[in-house]
Amino acid sequence: MRKCLQILAPGVLAVLLLPGGGCVTRAPHDQLTCWIASETARPPATFPAYHLRRHGDLAAGTLARGGDMVLDELYYYHCSPDGVVSQLQPSEPLVSGWAVRFRPDRVEVLEPGYTWAQLAALMKISVPDRNMPCAFRLTGRFEMLQLASGKRLDRVSGMLFGMRLPGREFDGMDAFTCHFLSGDWLTGGRVVAFLLIDGSLAIDLCPRYLQINSATRQATGHLRR
């Protein structure tokens, strides 16, 4: 069952639940697209990683076989718990993810020594409307990055990127989905803390928000039996 896409004034949520993850054409700029994981589907509903590429050039997701996946414009990467990055096939199944055609609305140069708390405070000022979906990309050098697995990466450079969904405050790591990919494409993963040496922050405001339930098609099939 499909619901109509409601395009409202900037800063107001627009949501669409679609059957499957690949029935939408190339997404416009200023749209954040999220695939939600179903907690009831057994086996878990999945969709191929290339669906993220249809909706953006900056994306991340959770692999069905475990671990994180990131998309950097053209290539898909798997991030292991120890931070090692390896290339993925576009058909790799995911259980959840998000994507955006990244085009910054605001760019700021950050001072040395920035931590997650300082970045969260800055973005709370830069995007005060908590109903405004947004994505960000912090490109620079990092004294330290701590991954969700507990692995620590020291003296690395690359990009830290993530997104915030409507209704969430910029009060801490839980407000974001945040990943790192090094400039040499060798290390990365989901990030929970960092210390910046220097870098530039770009923020993409996304008044359009599309949510896709990848389990809808599966659920409809069960109802027809």
C-alpha positions as CSV (number, residue, x, y, z in Angstrom):
1,M,0.0,0.0,0.0
2,R,1.3,3.4,-1.0
3,K,1.0,6.7,0.7
4,C,1.3,9.9,-1.1
5,L,4.4,12.0,-0.8
6,Q,3.6,15.2,1.0
7,I,5.9,18.0,0.1
8,L,5.5,20.7,2.8
9,A,7.2,23.9,3.7
10,P,11.0,23.7,4.4
11,G,11.6,22.3,7.9
12,V,8.4,20.2,7.9
13,L,8.6,16.4,7.5
14,A,7.6,14.7,4.2
15,V,7.3,10.9,4.4
16,L,6.6,8.2,1.9
17,L,6.3,4.5,2.7
18,L,7.0,2.5,-0.5
19,P,7.0,-1.2,-1.3
20,G,10.6,-2.3,-1.8
21,G,13.7,-0.1,-2.1
22,G,14.2,0.3,-5.9
23,C,11.0,1.7,-7.2
24,V,12.0,5.4,-7.0
25,T,13.7,7.3,-9.7
26,R,16.9,9.3,-9.2
27,A,16.3,11.5,-6.1
28,P,16.7,15.3,-6.3
29,H,19.0,17.4,-4.3
30,D,17.8,18.5,-0.9
31,Q,16.2,15.1,-0.2
32,L,17.3,12.7,2.6
33,T,16.3,9.1,1.9
34,C,16.2,6.5,4.6
35,W,15.5,2.7,4.5
36,I,14.2,1.5,7.8
37,A,14.9,-2.0,9.2
38,S,11.9,-4.1,10.0
39,E,11.8,-5.7,13.4
40,T,9.0,-8.1,12.6
41,A,10.0,-9.5,9.2
42,R,11.4,-13.0,9.4
43,P,13.8,-13.5,7.6
44,P,14.8,-9.8,7.8
45,A,13.8,-7.8,4.7
46,T,16.8,-6.7,2.6
47,F,17.5,-4.5,-0.4
48,P,20.7,-4.2,-2.6
49,A,23.2,-1.6,-1.9
50,Y,22.8,0.0,-5.4
51,H,19.4,1.3,-4.3
52,L,21.3,3.8,-2.2
53,R,23.3,5.0,-5.2
54,R,20.0,5.7,-7.0
55,H,19.1,8.1,-4.2
56,G,22.5,9.8,-3.5
57,D,26.2,9.9,-3.8
58,L,26.9,10.0,0.0
59,A,25.4,7.0,1.9
60,A,25.8,4.5,4.6
61,G,24.0,1.3,5.7
62,T,24.0,-1.9,7.8
63,L,24.9,-5.1,6.0
64,A,22.6,-8.1,6.3
65,R,25.7,-10.2,7.1
66,G,26.8,-7.7,9.7
67,G,29.0,-4.7,9.7
68,D,28.7,-1.2,8.1
69,M,28.7,-0.2,4.5
70,V,29.6,3.3,3.2
71,L,29.2,4.8,-0.3
72,D,31.6,7.4,-1.5
73,E,30.2,8.8,-4.8
74,L,30.8,5.7,-7.0
75,Y,32.2,2.9,-4.8
76,Y,30.7,0.7,-2.1
77,Y,32.8,-0.3,0.9
78,H,32.5,-2.7,3.9
79,C,33.9,-1.5,7.2
80,S,34.9,-4.3,9.5
81,P,34.9,-3.9,13.3
82,D,38.7,-3.3,13.4
83,G,38.3,-0.4,10.9
84,V,39.6,-2.2,7.8
85,V,37.8,-1.2,4.6
86,S,37.2,-3.4,1.6
87,Q,35.3,-2.9,-1.6
88,L,31.8,-4.3,-1.9
89,Q,29.6,-5.4,-4.9
90,P,26.6,-3.2,-5.6
91,S,24.3,-6.1,-5.1
92,E,25.3,-6.7,-1.5
93,P,22.1,-7.0,0.7
94,L,21.5,-4.3,3.3
95,V,18.9,-4.2,6.1
96,S,18.9,-0.4,6.6
97,G,20.6,2.7,5.3
98,W,20.4,6.3,4.2
99,A,21.5,8.3,1.2
100,V,21.6,12.0,0.0
101,R,22.8,13.8,-3.1
102,F,25.1,15.9,-1.1
103,R,25.1,19.6,-2.0
104,P,26.2,21.9,0.9
105,D,24.1,24.9,2.0
106,R,26.6,26.0,4.6
107,V,30.4,25.6,4.9
108,E,32.5,26.4,8.0
109,V,36.2,26.0,8.8
110,L,36.6,24.4,12.2
111,E,39.3,25.3,14.8
112,P,41.8,22.7,15.9
113,G,40.8,20.5,18.8
114,Y,37.1,20.1,17.9
115,T,35.4,17.2,19.6
116,W,32.0,15.6,19.0
117,A,30.4,17.7,21.8
118,Q,31.7,20.9,20.2
119,L,30.5,19.8,16.7
120,A,27.1,18.9,18.1
121,A,26.8,22.4,19.7
122,L,27.8,24.1,16.5
123,M,25.3,22.2,14.4
124,K,22.6,22.9,17.0
125,I,23.1,26.6,16.2
126,S,23.6,26.1,12.4
127,V,20.4,24.0,12.1
128,P,18.2,25.1,15.0
129,D,15.0,23.6,13.5
130,R,14.9,20.1,14.8
131,N,12.3,19.1,12.2
132,M,14.7,19.9,9.4
133,P,16.5,16.7,8.1
134,C,20.1,17.4,7.3
135,A,23.3,15.7,6.3
136,F,26.9,16.8,7.1
137,R,30.4,16.1,5.9
138,L,33.5,17.0,7.9
139,T,36.7,16.7,5.8
140,G,40.0,17.0,7.5
141,R,42.7,15.5,9.7
142,F,41.9,13.8,13.0
143,E,44.1,13.2,16.0
144,M,41.9,10.4,17.1
145,L,38.7,8.6,16.0
146,Q,36.9,6.0,18.1
147,L,34.7,3.5,16.2
148,A,31.6,1.9,17.6
149,S,33.4,-1.4,18.0
150,G,35.9,0.3,20.4
151,K,38.7,0.4,17.9
152,R,40.7,3.6,18.0
153,L,42.2,5.2,14.9
154,D,45.1,7.6,15.4
155,R,46.4,10.4,13.1
156,V,44.1,9.7,10.2
157,S,42.7,12.0,7.5
158,G,39.5,11.7,5.4
159,M,35.8,12.5,5.8
160,L,33.4,12.1,8.7
161,F,29.8,12.2,7.5
162,G,26.4,11.6,8.8
163,M,22.8,12.6,8.9
164,R,20.1,13.7,11.4
165,L,16.5,12.7,11.2
166,P,13.6,15.0,12.1
167,G,12.7,15.4,15.7
168,R,16.1,14.6,17.1
169,E,18.1,17.1,19.1
170,F,21.8,17.9,18.4
171,D,22.7,16.8,22.0
172,G,25.0,13.9,21.4
173,M,26.1,10.9,19.2
174,D,22.6,9.4,19.5
175,A,21.2,12.2,17.4
176,F,23.2,11.2,14.4
177,T,24.2,8.3,12.2
178,C,27.9,9.0,11.7
179,H,30.6,7.2,9.7
180,F,34.3,7.8,8.7
181,L,36.1,6.9,5.5
182,S,39.8,7.7,5.2
183,G,41.3,9.5,2.3
184,D,43.1,6.4,1.1
185,W,40.0,4.2,1.4
186,L,41.7,1.8,3.8
187,T,40.1,2.5,7.1
188,G,36.7,3.6,8.3
189,G,33.5,2.7,10.1
190,R,30.8,4.0,12.5
191,V,32.2,6.7,14.8
192,V,31.3,7.5,18.4
193,A,34.1,10.0,19.3
194,F,36.8,12.1,17.6
195,L,39.4,14.8,18.1
196,L,40.0,17.1,15.1
197,I,43.3,18.5,14.0
198,D,41.8,20.7,11.3
199,G,39.0,20.5,8.9
200,S,36.0,22.0,7.0
201,L,32.4,21.3,7.8
202,A,29.7,21.3,5.1
203,I,26.0,21.0,6.0
204,D,23.3,20.0,3.5
205,L,19.7,21.0,4.6
206,C,17.2,18.5,3.3
207,P,13.6,19.8,3.4
208,R,12.5,16.7,1.6
209,Y,12.5,13.5,3.6
210,L,11.7,10.1,2.0
211,Q,11.3,7.0,4.2
212,I,11.2,3.6,2.6
213,N,10.1,0.4,4.4
214,S,11.9,-2.4,2.6
215,A,9.7,-5.0,4.3
216,T,6.4,-3.6,2.8
217,R,6.5,-5.8,-0.3
218,Q,7.3,-8.9,1.8
219,A,4.4,-8.1,4.2
220,T,2.0,-7.7,1.3
221,G,3.0,-11.0,-0.1
222,H,2.1,-12.7,3.2
223,L,-1.4,-11.1,3.2
224,R,-2.1,-12.5,-0.3
225,R,-1.4,-16.1,0.7
